[in-house]
């Protein structure tokens, strides 16, 4: 696979200082440190993007909502919160323009090269008008880049959205739910235990949705097992394009607000699995707040390139009691969708 890396200094200008917030510009520096450590930063192709007009997001967000946040961004003076989780700052407009430029770029080149967008703020919790599916907040997100890419690519062919952020992509589900053409596989921590408290398995009638729930405490073995359903979705839907919400907050020890113990093995396998079937992939950085950025991102990228896990941590194991919980949840998804897979 030919893979191009999108970075832009504007992505670092959305900045919570002087407040502390886990979603901060240092996240991208951690990604870069990780890529450098595994000799990927120099070797990957880099894109030169031109910042774009964030109004392109009106295809997936209500225009009134979009105008409101753009207005807030334009006149921001110091960082401020639009809800208890989500901030804006004087550099937010720059970051939104870089996001729009990344979308334009990805749509231009996708038929020749896959793209990984190392941008921020993340987007998969942003619904049509901000908060999605009754969540308490927008969860650090302002505009939904993956939903926009999927929406636009669905005009060109079959699209599969893969969201492996530890949190449910409620905004993406809300936006794409009515667009029957896009299949959405969302792997997240058991929805009753974590923000945004949505993402129940067994939902049908919401587009083509597999919500795969992993019990808190799940390790690589459970995660790798759950990927059987992702492989099934890829076979079944036979996508022309895969759009990825690439979150690394399920990495073992990444942060204090989630509890999945995946390591580099999982992220490398996901990358390989995707790239073995489809050559046109756009991945967008969602969550990941610590070690997941340094180790998960390189493992995933190498997987996309068909290469082995460069990090090579010992895979984590899941206690037997959690396996049965996991299997119950997976069966709910399979029963709802009439899938016959051995678990
Ligand atoms: Zn997340």
Boltz pocket constraint, residues with backbone or C-beta under 6 A from the ligand:
constraints:
  - pocket:
      binder: B
      contacts: [[A, 165], [A, 166], [A, 167], [A, 247], [A, 249], [A, 286], [A, 287], [A, 288]]
      max_distance: 6.0
